[in-house]
């Protein structure tokens, strides 16, 4: 119960009929991708491409204009004068956040989320960028309104600092509870993403912070590639992304719309990643085959 915004609900209730098939597909696809044989140099080439695309996607959702190819140039130290200072700084900050992410080791134990970590991620993401009513790593003390009529409706998150502090404490306790830790990592990460956006604890940078927390929870659960690839799915389907939020807000005790949307993203992302890895494997196999045939003089070089 908040002082100014009434009751705030945390729920894991979903329509199993709508998500179970997607969840099974996600689990099987993830196991398939993990088990595919891929040479270290090919894996090393796959990761940066996904990362640059992810950085561009998560920034573009918030209106940043920097495309994937230019994210790579910025990461390499190039100063692209045709972009605004704010857009470039936002991308540099996300690059720093992804570098920080490399410290998160995969584990058999669920990752424990803390308010300190959430604030640290937000501080990195919003460093040296001016936002009205926002201070890096600090909860807001102003009213905000999120959403619009085009994507369902507007929503007023907790209005005062005391309510935000209270709800964030409850959020962290809940997301680390035995009940939620026992869920599949795809579901837990999606719940963390959704509720952090719903609380909207910061003046700005809430979406980027929530998506980064989702990445941390997935990556720490030994899920490869897809944690970063998801941001591209959200950007490609940005209208549905916002509509899924809106549908959940209307019924606070049923989180099916957002969970279903993110699981579709997981499945689509894993399918794309699987295809890319299989392409690498086929190319390598063909190269090896032709090299062998040339050696045995079965075919000409042409």
C-alpha positions as CSV (number, residue, x, y, z in Angstrom):
1,X,0.0,0.0,0.0
2,X,1.5,3.3,-1.0
3,X,0.8,6.8,0.5
4,X,-0.3,8.5,-2.7
5,X,-0.9,5.8,-5.4
6,X,-3.0,3.2,-3.7
7,X,-2.1,-0.5,-3.9
8,X,0.8,-1.7,-6.0
9,X,0.6,-5.4,-7.0
10,X,3.4,-7.8,-7.7
11,X,2.2,-10.9,-9.5
12,X,3.5,-14.0,-11.4
13,X,0.1,-15.1,-12.5
14,X,0.0,-16.1,-16.2
15,X,-2.3,-18.0,-18.6
16,X,-0.4,-21.2,-18.9
17,X,-2.2,-22.1,-22.1
18,X,-0.7,-19.0,-23.8
19,X,2.9,-19.2,-22.6
20,X,3.7,-22.9,-22.0
21,X,4.4,-23.8,-25.6
22,X,6.5,-20.7,-26.0
23,X,8.5,-21.4,-22.9
24,X,9.2,-25.0,-23.9
25,X,10.3,-23.8,-27.4
26,X,12.6,-21.2,-25.7
27,X,14.1,-23.9,-23.4
28,X,14.7,-26.4,-26.2
29,X,16.1,-23.7,-28.6
30,X,18.5,-22.4,-25.9
31,X,19.8,-25.9,-25.2
32,X,20.2,-26.5,-29.0
33,X,22.2,-23.2,-29.4
34,X,24.4,-24.0,-26.4
35,X,25.1,-27.5,-27.7
36,X,25.9,-26.4,-31.3
37,X,29.7,-26.9,-32.0
38,X,31.2,-23.5,-32.8
39,X,34.9,-22.6,-33.0
40,X,36.1,-20.0,-30.5
41,X,37.0,-17.5,-33.3
42,X,33.6,-17.8,-34.8
43,X,31.9,-17.3,-31.3
44,X,34.2,-14.3,-30.8
45,X,33.0,-12.8,-34.1
46,X,29.3,-13.5,-33.3
47,X,29.3,-11.7,-29.9
48,X,30.4,-8.2,-30.9
49,X,27.9,-8.1,-33.8
50,X,25.0,-8.9,-31.4
51,X,26.3,-6.4,-28.8
52,X,26.5,-3.5,-31.3
53,X,23.1,-4.3,-32.6
54,X,21.7,-4.6,-29.1
55,X,23.2,-1.2,-28.0
56,X,21.7,0.5,-31.0
57,X,18.3,-1.2,-30.4
58,X,18.0,-0.4,-26.7
59,X,19.0,3.2,-27.4
60,X,16.7,3.6,-30.4
61,X,13.7,2.5,-28.4
62,X,14.2,5.7,-26.4
63,X,14.5,7.9,-29.5
64,X,18.3,7.8,-30.0
65,X,19.2,8.1,-33.7
66,X,22.5,6.2,-33.8
67,X,22.5,3.1,-36.0
68,X,24.3,-0.2,-35.4
69,X,27.3,0.5,-37.8
70,X,28.0,3.8,-36.0
71,X,27.8,2.2,-32.6
72,X,30.8,0.2,-33.6
73,X,32.6,3.3,-34.7
74,X,31.9,5.1,-31.4
75,X,33.1,2.0,-29.5
76,X,36.3,2.2,-31.5
77,X,36.8,5.8,-30.5
78,X,35.6,7.6,-33.6
79,X,33.8,11.0,-33.1
80,X,30.7,11.1,-35.4
81,X,29.9,14.8,-35.6
82,X,26.5,14.3,-37.3
83,X,25.0,13.0,-34.1
84,X,24.1,15.1,-31.0
85,X,26.3,15.0,-28.0
86,X,23.5,13.5,-25.9
87,X,22.9,10.6,-28.4
88,X,26.6,9.8,-28.5
89,X,27.0,10.0,-24.7
90,X,24.0,7.7,-24.3
91,X,25.6,5.1,-26.6
92,X,29.0,5.4,-24.8
93,X,27.2,4.8,-21.5
94,X,25.5,1.7,-22.8
95,X,28.9,0.4,-24.1
96,X,30.3,1.0,-20.6
97,X,27.3,-0.9,-19.1
98,X,27.9,-3.9,-21.4
99,X,31.6,-3.8,-20.4
100,X,30.5,-3.9,-16.7
101,X,28.3,-6.8,-17.7
102,X,31.3,-8.9,-18.5
103,X,32.0,-9.2,-14.8
104,X,28.8,-11.2,-14.3
105,X,29.7,-14.8,-14.3
106,X,27.2,-17.6,-15.3
107,X,26.2,-19.7,-12.3
108,X,24.0,-22.6,-11.3
109,X,22.6,-20.3,-8.5
110,X,20.1,-17.6,-9.4
111,X,21.5,-14.1,-9.5
112,X,20.4,-12.0,-6.5
113,X,19.3,-8.5,-7.5
114,X,19.9,-5.6,-5.2
115,X,18.8,-1.9,-5.2
116,X,22.5,-1.0,-5.1
117,X,23.1,-2.8,-8.3
118,X,20.0,-1.3,-10.0
119,X,21.2,2.2,-9.0
120,X,24.7,1.4,-10.2
121,X,23.5,0.3,-13.6
122,X,21.3,3.4,-13.9
123,X,24.2,5.6,-12.9
124,X,26.4,4.1,-15.7
125,X,23.6,4.4,-18.3
126,X,22.7,8.1,-17.5
127,X,26.2,9.4,-16.7
128,X,27.0,12.9,-18.1
129,X,23.6,13.2,-19.8
130,X,21.2,15.8,-18.6
131,X,17.6,14.7,-18.0
132,X,15.0,16.9,-16.5
133,X,14.2,15.6,-13.0
134,X,16.8,12.8,-13.1
135,X,20.1,12.3,-11.3
136,X,22.2,9.2,-12.1
137,X,21.7,6.5,-9.6
138,X,19.1,8.4,-7.6
139,X,15.4,7.7,-7.3
140,X,13.2,10.5,-8.7
141,X,11.3,12.9,-6.5
142,X,9.0,14.2,-9.1
143,X,5.7,13.0,-10.7
144,X,6.0,11.3,-14.1
145,X,3.5,10.0,-16.6
146,X,4.4,7.2,-19.0
147,X,2.7,5.7,-22.1
148,X,0.3,7.3,-24.5
149,X,-3.2,6.8,-25.9
150,X,-1.7,5.3,-29.2
151,X,-0.2,2.4,-27.3
152,X,-3.1,1.7,-25.0
153,X,-3.2,4.4,-22.3
154,X,-1.2,6.6,-20.0
155,X,0.0,5.4,-16.6
156,X,1.0,7.2,-13.5
157,X,3.7,5.3,-11.5
158,X,4.3,5.9,-7.8
159,X,4.2,9.6,-7.3
160,X,6.5,10.4,-4.3
161,X,10.0,9.4,-3.2
162,X,8.8,7.6,-0.1
163,X,6.4,5.4,-2.2
164,X,9.2,4.7,-4.7
165,X,11.6,3.6,-1.9
166,X,8.9,1.4,-0.3
167,X,7.9,-0.2,-3.6
168,X,11.5,-0.8,-4.7
169,X,12.3,-2.5,-1.4
170,X,9.2,-4.7,-1.9
171,X,10.3,-5.4,-5.5
172,X,13.8,-6.6,-4.6
173,X,12.4,-8.8,-1.8
174,X,9.9,-10.3,-4.2
175,X,12.2,-10.9,-7.2
176,X,14.6,-12.6,-4.8
177,X,12.0,-14.7,-3.0
178,X,12.0,-18.5,-3.2
179,X,8.8,-18.4,-5.1
180,X,10.3,-16.2,-7.9
181,X,13.8,-17.7,-7.8
182,X,12.2,-21.1,-8.6
183,X,10.7,-19.8,-11.9
184,X,12.4,-20.4,-15.2
185,X,15.1,-17.7,-15.8
186,X,13.2,-16.4,-18.9
187,X,10.1,-15.7,-16.8
188,X,12.0,-14.2,-13.8
189,X,14.0,-11.9,-16.1
190,X,10.8,-10.8,-17.9
191,X,9.1,-10.0,-14.5
192,X,12.1,-8.0,-13.4
193,X,12.0,-6.0,-16.7
194,X,8.3,-5.4,-16.5
195,X,8.0,-4.4,-12.8
196,X,11.1,-2.1,-12.9
197,X,9.5,-0.2,-15.8
198,X,6.2,-0.2,-14.0
199,X,7.7,1.3,-10.9
200,X,9.6,3.8,-13.0
201,X,11.9,4.7,-10.1
202,X,14.2,7.1,-12.0
203,X,13.6,10.4,-13.7
204,X,14.8,8.9,-17.0
205,X,16.7,5.8,-18.3
206,X,14.2,3.4,-16.7
207,X,13.7,1.4,-19.9
208,X,17.4,1.0,-20.6
209,X,18.1,0.1,-16.9
210,X,15.2,-2.5,-16.9
211,X,16.5,-4.1,-20.2
212,X,20.0,-4.3,-18.8
213,X,18.7,-5.9,-15.6
214,X,16.9,-8.5,-17.8
215,X,20.2,-9.1,-19.6
216,X,22.1,-9.7,-16.3
217,X,19.5,-12.2,-15.0
218,X,19.5,-14.1,-18.3
219,X,23.3,-14.1,-18.8
220,X,24.0,-15.2,-15.2
221,X,21.7,-18.2,-15.8
222,X,24.0,-19.5,-18.5
223,X,21.8,-18.3,-21.4
224,X,24.1,-17.3,-24.3
225,X,23.6,-14.7,-27.0
226,X,19.8,-14.1,-26.6
227,X,20.1,-11.7,-23.6
228,X,21.5,-9.0,-25.8
229,X,19.6,-10.0,-29.0
230,X,16.3,-9.3,-27.2
231,X,16.8,-5.5,-27.4
232,X,16.7,-5.8,-31.2
233,X,13.4,-7.7,-31.0
234,X,11.9,-5.0,-28.7
235,X,13.0,-2.2,-31.1
236,X,11.7,-4.0,-34.2
237,X,8.4,-4.5,-32.4
238,X,8.4,-1.3,-30.4
239,X,4.6,-0.6,-30.7
240,X,3.8,-4.1,-29.5
241,X,6.4,-3.7,-26.7
242,X,4.5,-0.6,-25.4
243,X,1.1,-2.2,-25.9
244,X,2.1,-5.3,-23.9
245,X,3.0,-3.0,-21.0
246,X,-0.4,-1.2,-21.4
247,X,-2.3,-4.5,-21.4
248,X,-0.6,-5.6,-18.2
249,X,-1.3,-2.3,-16.4
250,X,-5.0,-2.8,-17.0
251,X,-5.0,-6.1,-15.1
252,X,-2.2,-5.8,-12.5
253,X,-2.8,-9.4,-11.3
254,X,-2.3,-11.1,-14.7
255,X,1.1,-10.6,-16.4
256,X,0.4,-12.8,-19.4
257,X,0.6,-10.1,-22.1
258,X,4.1,-9.0,-21.3
259,X,5.5,-12.5,-20.5
260,X,4.0,-13.8,-23.8
261,X,5.5,-10.9,-25.7
262,X,9.0,-11.4,-24.3
263,X,8.9,-15.2,-24.8
264,X,8.0,-14.6,-28.4
265,X,11.1,-12.4,-28.6
266,X,13.2,-15.1,-26.9
267,X,12.1,-17.7,-29.4
268,X,12.6,-15.4,-32.4
269,X,16.0,-14.4,-31.2
270,X,17.1,-17.9,-30.6
271,X,15.9,-19.0,-34.0
272,X,18.0,-16.2,-35.6
273,X,21.1,-17.1,-33.6
274,X,20.7,-20.8,-34.4
275,X,20.5,-20.0,-38.1
276,X,23.6,-17.8,-37.9
277,X,25.7,-20.5,-36.0
278,X,24.5,-23.2,-38.5
279,X,25.6,-21.0,-41.4
280,X,29.0,-20.7,-39.8
281,X,29.2,-24.5,-39.4
282,X,28.1,-25.2,-43.0
283,X,30.6,-22.7,-44.3
284,X,33.4,-24.2,-42.3
285,X,32.4,-27.7,-43.3
286,X,32.3,-26.8,-47.0
287,X,35.7,-25.0,-46.8
288,X,37.2,-28.1,-45.2
289,X,35.6,-30.4,-47.8
290,X,36.9,-28.4,-50.8
291,X,40.3,-28.2,-49.2
292,X,40.4,-32.0,-48.9
293,X,39.1,-32.5,-52.4
294,X,41.8,-30.1,-53.8
295,X,44.5,-32.0,-51.9
296,X,43.3,-35.3,-53.3
297,X,43.1,-33.7,-56.8
298,X,39.5,-34.7,-57.1
299,X,38.4,-31.3,-58.3
300,X,40.3,-28.3,-59.9
301,X,40.8,-25.1,-57.9
302,X,38.1,-23.4,-60.0
